[in-house]
Amino acid sequence: SVTGEASADKWTALHMAAASGQWECCAKLIEQGANVSVRSAHGMTPLHLACAAGHTAASVVLLQLGASPDDRDESGNTPVNYASGREEMANKERFYAAVDYARAVADLGSGGDEGKVNTALQSLTSRIDNDDTGGQLAEVLRTCGGLPLVADCLNHEAQGVQEAAMTLILSLLDCESNHSVLMGCGVLPPLVPLLAATNPAPVQEKAVDLLQVLMDGPSG
């Protein structure tokens, strides 16, 4: 079965796929209901195993699908501890970017803690500004459940959180490839009235552009 024990070490099919770097298999198993945080007999998650073996792609996929980079095994090690010591991690920048995404999404769901949520939104926006992942970030947030949390922040009681969420979504909208993902997750409609009531004028113009996107439907 997808979630059943596969060995005396309590490795599941997802553990084995992660340990062997089969990232497509990892994604399929999780899609079919496998627990991304399942533990082995020694407290290791699939992400621990992917990182310990130096499999960047599998590690990134697991992070994007909800694995925590901060879970500790019975020896007290996190997946990040294992990854940091492996030269086989072919693209560590990509891995650490995924770690940042996972932590930010966890903070978005932190029960409304204003400081954590605000920092998470700003961290995600900074990623768009500082590297070339802007065209992928909406999809990353969709797969790990972060987009609905961003949308919820538009109605947060703290104005600073609302503004940070608005800034993040506008930054995502600057990449046309994100439009269909944002449309499909229902993030855009609640943003329109907030933008329309915002000064200065350039932001109101952005609201008009956004309305046009909504009326035209998903692009591509």
C-alpha positions in Angstrom: 0.0 0.0 0.0 1.0 3.6 -0.3 1.3 4.2 3.4 2.2 0.7 4.7 5.4 -0.4 6.3 7.9 -1.8 3.8 10.7 -3.1 6.0 11.9 -3.8 9.6 13.1 -0.2 9.7 9.5 0.9 9.0 10.4 2.4 5.7 7.4 3.1 3.5 7.3 3.3 -0.2 7.8 7.0 0.1 10.9 6.5 2.2 12.4 4.2 -0.5 11.5 6.6 -3.3 13.1 9.5 -1.4 16.3 7.6 -0.5 16.8 6.6 -4.1 16.1 10.1 -5.5 13.0 9.2 -7.4 11.3 12.6 -7.2 8.5 11.8 -9.6 7.6 8.7 -7.6 7.7 10.8 -4.4 5.2 13.3 -5.9 2.9 10.5 -7.2 2.9 8.7 -3.8 2.0 11.9 -2.0 -0.7 12.7 -4.5 -2.1 9.2 -3.8 -2.2 9.9 0.0 1.2 9.0 1.4 2.1 10.9 4.5 5.0 13.3 3.6 6.1 13.3 7.3 5.9 9.6 8.0 8.7 8.4 10.3 11.0 5.3 10.1 12.0 3.2 13.1 14.8 5.7 13.7 12.5 8.8 13.4 13.6 9.7 9.9 11.2 11.3 7.4 11.5 10.8 3.7 13.1 14.2 3.5 15.8 13.1 6.0 16.7 10.2 3.6 16.6 12.3 0.4 19.0 14.9 2.0 21.2 12.3 3.5 21.7 10.7 0.1 22.3 14.1 -1.6 19.2 14.0 -3.8 18.4 17.7 -4.5 15.4 17.2 -6.8 13.6 14.7 -4.4 14.4 17.0 -1.5 12.9 20.0 -3.2 9.8 18.2 -4.3 9.2 16.9 -0.7 9.6 20.4 0.7 7.2 21.8 -1.9 4.7 19.2 -1.0 4.7 19.9 2.8 7.7 18.2 4.3 9.3 20.1 7.2 13.0 20.9 7.0 13.1 21.2 10.8 11.9 17.7 11.9 14.4 15.9 14.0 15.2 12.2 13.9 16.1 10.2 17.0 19.7 11.5 16.8 18.5 15.1 16.9 19.4 15.8 13.2 17.2 17.7 10.9 17.1 17.2 7.1 19.0 20.4 6.7 21.8 19.0 8.9 22.2 16.1 6.6 22.0 18.2 3.4 24.7 20.6 4.6 27.3 17.8 4.7 26.6 16.4 1.3 28.6 17.5 -1.7 26.2 15.5 -3.9 23.5 18.1 -3.4 23.9 19.4 -6.9 22.0 22.6 -6.5 22.1 23.7 -2.9 20.8 27.2 -3.7 17.6 25.6 -5.0 17.4 23.4 -2.0 17.8 26.2 0.5 15.3 28.3 -1.4 12.8 25.4 -1.0 13.6 25.3 2.7 12.8 29.0 3.0 9.5 28.5 1.1 8.6 25.6 3.4 9.4 27.6 6.6 7.5 30.6 5.3 4.4 28.6 4.5 4.6 27.0 8.0 4.7 30.5 9.5 1.8 31.6 7.3 -0.3 28.9 9.1 1.0 29.8 12.5 -2.4 30.7 13.9 -2.3 34.4 13.1 0.9 35.4 14.8 1.3 38.8 13.2 5.1 38.9 13.4 5.7 35.4 11.9 3.1 35.9 9.2 4.4 39.3 8.2 8.0 38.1 8.1 6.9 35.0 6.0 5.1 37.2 3.4 8.1 39.6 3.2 10.5 36.6 2.8 8.5 35.2 -0.1 8.3 38.6 -1.8 12.1 39.0 -1.3 12.6 35.7 -3.1 10.8 37.1 -6.2 12.9 40.2 -6.1 16.3 38.6 -5.6 16.3 35.5 -7.8 14.6 34.0 -10.9 12.0 31.9 -9.1 9.1 34.4 -9.5 7.6 32.5 -12.3 7.6 29.3 -10.2 6.7 30.6 -6.8 2.9 30.6 -7.4 3.1 26.9 -8.3 5.3 26.1 -5.4 2.9 27.8 -3.0 -0.1 26.0 -4.7 1.5 22.6 -4.2 2.3 23.0 -0.6 -1.0 24.7 0.3 0.4 28.2 0.8 -1.8 30.2 -1.6 -5.0 30.0 0.4 -3.0 31.1 3.4 -1.7 34.1 1.5 -5.3 34.9 0.5 -6.4 34.7 4.1 -3.8 37.3 5.0 -5.7 39.8 2.8 -8.4 39.8 5.6 -6.0 39.7 8.5 -6.8 42.2 11.3 -3.4 43.8 11.1 -3.1 46.3 8.3 0.6 45.5 7.9 -0.1 41.9 7.2 -2.8 42.9 4.6 -0.3 45.2 2.9 2.4 42.5 2.9 0.1 40.0 1.3 -1.0 42.5 -1.3 2.6 43.2 -2.2 3.4 39.5 -2.5 0.4 38.8 -4.8 1.2 41.9 -7.0 4.8 40.7 -7.3 3.5 37.3 -8.4 1.2 38.9 -10.9 4.2 40.6 -12.6 5.0 37.2 -14.0 2.3 36.3 -16.5 3.0 32.6 -16.0 1.6 32.9 -12.5 -1.8 34.2 -13.6 -3.5 30.9 -14.3 -2.3 29.4 -11.0 -3.5 32.4 -9.0 -6.9 32.4 -10.8 -7.4 28.7 -10.1 -6.8 29.1 -6.4 -9.2 32.0 -6.0 -6.5 34.4 -4.7 -7.3 37.3 -7.0 -11.0 38.2 -6.4 -10.6 39.3 -2.8 -7.6 41.4 -3.8 -9.5 43.6 -6.3 -11.6 45.7 -3.8 -8.6 46.1 -1.5 -6.5 47.4 -4.4 -9.3 49.7 -5.7 -9.5 51.4 -2.3 -5.7 51.9 -2.1 -3.7 55.0 -2.8 -1.6 56.1 -4.6 -3.1 56.1 -8.1 -0.6 53.6 -9.7 -1.9 51.0 -7.3 -5.4 51.7 -8.4 -4.3 51.3 -12.0 -2.9 47.9 -11.0 -6.4 47.0 -9.7 -7.8 47.9 -13.1 -5.3 45.7 -14.8 -6.1 42.9 -12.4 -9.8 43.2 -13.2 -8.9 42.8 -16.8 -7.1 39.6 -16.0 -10.1 38.3 -14.2 -12.4 39.2 -17.1 -10.1 37.7 -19.7 -9.6 34.5 -17.7 -6.4 32.5 -17.2 -3.8 33.1 -19.8 -1.8 30.4 -21.6 
